[in-house]
Amino acid sequence: MMKRLNRNYLRKKNHVSDAVGSADKLLFKNGSLIDFSKRQIVPQDMLIVNGVVAEIGHLEIDEFDGHQFDIAGKLIMPGLFDMHVHFREPGREDEETLLSGASSAMFGGFTSVCTMPNTEPATDNREIIEYILNSLSNHLIEVHPIAAITIGRKGEQLVEIAELVDAGVIAFSDDGSSVANPMLLRRALDYSRMFDILIIEHCEEPTLAANGAMHEGFMSTKLGLPGIPSIAEELIVARNIMLARYTNGKIHIAHISTKGSIDLVRRAKAEGIQVTCEVTPHHFSLCDEDLETYDTNLKMNPPLRTPSDVEAVFEGLKDGTIDVIATDHAPHSSEEKDVEFDAAPFGIIGSETAVGLTITKLVKAGKLNLIDALEKLSAKPYQVLGLPVPEIRSGAKATISIIDQDIEWMVDKHAFRSQSRNTPFHGMRLHGKSWGVINNGKYLISAQQ
């Protein structure tokens, strides 16, 4: 007997809960498969048995005894990968735990994440790496820990890179700050070449950015807030590119935000330097002019830049200078954010709004075509990190995201799976949302549509 699950069934049976379970027998009818390599979208049905893609194509199956879903109008693609999240555990479990962060990512449409190392204590040793991996070992979400470059993220002594790679580290970063000592960063890049692993830099010169709360410019003067100038980022981007050229190491620029930085990366790529970069959805959805409300949920680092910087981001996404869209999901408690703007911490949550912002602000706005936009959330992060992109073919492990590009919905921070609520997008209407995810023999179909 076939068990057909549709949206009305979900709502009637589970109210506003969700369909979750083991991916034993799942049949998806009338979907559209995105083939990033061929730049095309092809109508396909898909059968998954025991977490593996059993068949794909036009399928007519009689006496199907699993769950069948009609996904007409939905997009099937390799699982979305967020290569920049902060899950706060260990140390700040009041803001986010590994499990709550993974749940937030899962409901946002992601199947894999990279956790950043600015935990308390810093993720700089084998024990913490193993703790992170073990905590999510049976989860739908795959976690790829990023370790600190220096012990305690203090910028004084390199971590045991070989040991941490052996423990399962996917990349190294002192995220939250740059490695100020060029010799230390040079040595890290030398090691990156030996282990074919990525060095990720938060590019900010601390003396230029000291005590800043927003982008330095007309709006910071108007609002009376201390500024962080573009050159604070661009100076370190330029230095890092020069070191990558010198060492032939791999450098990745996290959350790039200024026109000058994007131009530097564009020229470096043309020269053949191994540099990649990412941008966050909030840096192409908002600008410094939005801070007139003094909403502390608009305080982030790097800060929201000018409209001309946002236009440069669009151009960088379009011409391939910007490789990846990553959320920089940064949970903070309401008590921390509900203070004066100067005193509030930097950062916003982003896992559950990334798909909607990407489709609304890029695709629907005509800034980027659908395939290119979703590739930066799906295949590109794998490629930048040197991982194989999941294949959607018969016999392959099912690591899949299914996106409804047409649904219109309102952001409700109270419905988030994250433990924190620090988003500036509450109440905003967006197009596009995750419909479901499949990975590690498990699946989730969200009823929150």
N, C-alpha and C positions, 0 to 999 in steps of 0.2 A: 504494500500500500504506500502510495506517495504521500508525503507530508509537505503540503505547500504552505510556506510562510510568506504572507504579504504584510504590507504596512498596517492594514486594519486589524489583521490577526494579532500582530504584536501589541497594538494599543489595547485591544480588547483583553488579551490574555495577561499582559504585563503592565497595563496602564502606561506609565512612562519609563518602564524599565527597558532592558535590552536583551537581545538574543545573543547568548554566549554559549560556548561549548567546545567540544572536540570536533575537529574537522574530519569526521569519519566518512560521511557521504554527503556531499554538498553539490547541488546542480544549479548553476547560474545560467539563466536563459536570457537571450536578447541583449547581451552586453556589447560594449564597443571597446576593443583592445587597442591600446596605444602601443605602437611599435616605434620606439625612439630611434632605432638604428635606420629604419626606412622612412621616418618622418611621416607616418600614416596612421590612420585610425580605421580599424577593420571590424565589422560586425562579427561577433563570436559568442558561442555558448562555451561553458567551461564546467567540467566535472572534476571534483576533487575527492579523492579517496584516501583516508588515513594521512592527511596533510600533504599529499602529493598530487600534482596535476595529472589526472589519469587520461583525460581526453580534452581536446579543444577544437572547435570548429562548429559546424551545424550539427547538433546532436538531437536525435530522437530516441529516447530511452523509455521503453515500456516497463511497467511494474517496478518503477523506481522506489526503493524503500528508505531513501534518505530525505533530506530537506531540500526543497526546490524553491528558488527565488527568481522572480521576474525582475530583471535589472535593466529594463528598457530605458534608454537615455543615460545610463550610468557608464562611467569610464573605468576600465580595468587596466592596471599598470603595475610594474614592479613596486614593491612596498616603499612608501615614503620614508626618507631617512633624514632625521634632524641631527646634524653633526655639531650642535652647540646648545646644550641644556645645562641648567643648574638644578640638581635635585636636592641639594643642601644636606644630605646625609652622607657622612656623619657630621653632627654638630648643631644643625639648626632644623631638627625634625618638626619644630613648631611651624616652620614655613613650608616645608615639603619633605616628604620621605621618598625613598627610592620607589616604593610601591605606589604612592599617590602620584608621583611624577610620571611613572610608567603608565598609570591609568589615564592621566591627562594626555600624554602623547598618543596613546592608543585611541582614545576617543577623538583626537584631532586628526587621525588617519595615518599615523606613523607606525611602522613596524620595527624600526631601529633608531637608536639614539646614541650620541656620544656625550657622556657626562663630563663636565669640566672639573678641574681639580681644586678650585678655591673653596673647599670644604673646611671644617674645623675639627680636627687637624687637617692640613692639606693632604691631598691624595699624592703622596710622594714615596710610598713603600708598598712592598708586596702584600702585606696584611690587609691594607685598605682595598687594594685592587681585588684581592680574593673575596673580601667581604661584599663588595659591590656585585661582583659576578655571581657569587653564591646567592645573594638576596633575590636576584631576578632570574635564577637558573631555570625555573619552571614557568616563566611568564611568557605571554604572547610576544611581548616586546623583547628584542635583543639589545643588550646594552654593551657598548664598546667604551671602556673607560679611557679617558685622557689623563695622563699623569702630569704632575708639575715638572718643569724643566729644572728648577733648583729646589733644594731642600727647604721645606717650609714656605716656598715661593718668596724667599727673602733675597734672591738674586746674588747669593754669595758662593754657593757650592752646587755643582751639578748632582742630580740624583743618580742612582745606579741604573743607568739606561738599559744595559744589557739584561739585568735581572728583571726590570719592569716589562721589557718587551717579552721576555720569557713568561711572565705572569699573565700576559694578555693585553697589555696596553696597546692602543691603536695609534696614538700620537702623543706629543708632549706640548705643554703650554703652561705659562705662568698666568693664565687668563685673569684679568682684573688689573694686571700691570704688565709692562714690558720688561724684558731682561735688560736692565740698564747697562750692564757691563758688556761691551762688544766682544771681548775675548771669550767670555762664557758662552755667548750666543754663537760665536764662531765654532767653538768646540761642540756645542749641541748640534749644529748643522753638519759638522764632520761626522758625528755619530749617526745622524739621520741618513747620511749617504751609506754608511756601513750596514745599517739595518733596513734601508729602503723604507723609512718611516717619516712622517710629516712633523715639522715644527710649526706650531700655530702661535701667532703673536697678536696680542692686544696692543695696538700701536698708539702709544700716548707718551709724550715727553712730560714727566711729572712736574717739573718746575714751571713749565709753560701752562699746564692745566691746573696748577695748585689752587684749591678752594673754589674752582669754577663750578657753576650749577647748570649752565646751559650754553649754547653756542654763543661765542663772542661776536657781536655785530650790532646792527641797528636795534634789533628787538631786545637784546640784553640791556642796552642803554635805556631804551624806553621803559622796560620793566624794572630797572634798577637791580638786576641780578648779576652776580659776577660771571664772567664768561670763560669758555674754553675755546681758544682759537683753533682754526683749521690747521695751522702749522704745527700744533702739538701732535696731531696725527700724522701729517704729511712728512715731518722730519724723521719719524721713526720708520714709516713706510719706506722712505728713500734709503735710510741706513740698512734696513733689513734686505732690501733688494740688492744693494751693493754687496752685502755679506753672502747672500745666496749666489750671486754671480761669482764671487771669489772662491767659495767653497764647493760650488756645484751641488749644494744641498737643496732640499725642498722646503720652501717657506710658504705658509698660508696666512693671509691677512684676515683676521676675524672682523666681523661687523664693520666693513668699510663704509665711510659716510661722507667723504668730501670729494668734490670734483678733482682737486689736485691729486688726491690719493689714487683715484680711478685712472687719471691720466698717467701717473707713474707706473701703475700695474700694466696698463695697456702698452706702454713703451717697452717695459721689461719683457712682456710676453713676445712682442715683435722681435726682441733681441735673442730670444730663446732661453731666457732665465726661467728656472723652475719655480715660478710663483703663481699661486692661485689665490682667490679671495671669495668671500661670502658677503651677502647683505641681509639685513633683517627685514621682515615685512613692515615694521614700524618706520624704518628709514625710507621706504618708498610710499608710505601711506600718510605720513605727517611731516610737518616742518616746524621751524622755530616760531612761526606766526601763530601756531596753535596754542602756545604757552600763555597767551593773554589771560587765560582763566586761572593761572597759577596752580593748576591741577598737578599734584605731585606724582600722579601716575604718568605724567608726560616727562618726568625726569629720568633720564637714562644716560648711559655712557658707552659709546660716544653719544653726545647729545644730538637732538634733532637739529638738522642743519637748515640752510636756506632753501627757498624754492628752486634756485639755480642748481644747488647740489642735488636735489631730488631729481631734476631733469637729467643731470649727469648720471645718476643711478639708472634711470630708464635707459639711457643710451648705452651704459655699460652692460646692462642685462641683455639688451638687444644685440650688441656686437660680440658678445661672448667674453668680454673682459671680466665680468662678474660671473663666476662659475656656479655658485650655489646660493640658494635661499635657505637660511637657517634662523631659528627663532630667537636665540639667546634668551630662552625661557628663564626668567629670574624672579622667583617668588619672594615676596616680602609680606610680613604681617600687616594688618590694617593699622595697628598701633604705631608701627614704624613709619608708615606712609602718611598718617593723619597728623602731620606736624607742619611747621613752616617749610617753605620750599627749600631754603638753604640747608635745612637740617635733615631733610628726607634722604633715604638711601637711593642710589641709582637702580633702575631696572624695572621691567614689567614682565608679566607672564605672557606666553605667546603660543603654546602648543595647540590650543583649541581654536585659535583664530587664524592660523597661518594659511590654511587652504582658502578660507573665505576672503582674506585680504589679497592673496595672490590672484585669485580669479576676478575679484571685484576691481582692484586697483591696477592690475596689469592687463588681464585678458579683456574684461568687459570695457575697460577704459581705452582699449586699442593700443596699449603700449608694447605688448608682447603677444605673440600667438600662443594658442593653448598648449601645443606640444612643447614649445621652448620653455614656457613658464613651468609646466609640471615636471619637465625633465630636471629642472634645477632643484626640485624637491625630491626627486626620485633617483634617476640613474646617476646624475652628476656627483652627488656626495660620495657614492660608492667609488666612482672613478678617481675623485680627488684623494680619497683615503687609500687607494690602491687595493680595493676589495672587488671581487667579481659582482657584477650587477645581476640580481636574481633574474632567471629566465622563466618565461611563462610558456612552457612547452610540455608535451607529454613526457612523463617520467621525472620532471623537475620538482624539487621541493616548492611548495606553494608559499611564497612570500609576496603577498599581493595587497594592494590598496584599491578600493573601489570608491570612486568619487562621483557625487551628484553635482554636476557643474551648473545646473539650472535652478536648483532650489534657492529660494530667498528666505532668509531667516534673520532674527534679531539677536544680537549678542546679549546674553544674560549671564553676568559674572556669577550669579548665585547658583547657576546650573553647572558650573565648571567642576571637573573632577580634581583639579588642583586644590591643594589645601589653602592657597592664597587667592586673593581677589584683585590684585593690583593690575588692572587693565584700564587703559584710556578709551577702550572701544565699547564699553558697556552702553547698550541702547542703540548701537549703530546697526543699520540694516546691511547685510552682506549677501552676495551671491556665491554659491558653491560651498559644499561641506562634505566631509567624509561620510560615506554610507556604510562602509564596513572594511574590516581588515582581517587577513588570514596569515598566520605565521606559526611556526613551531608546533604544527598539529592542532592549533586552536583557531577559533574565529570569534569575531564580535560583529554584530549588526546593530547599529545604534538606532534606537527608537526615538531619539531626541532630534526630530527633523522639523 
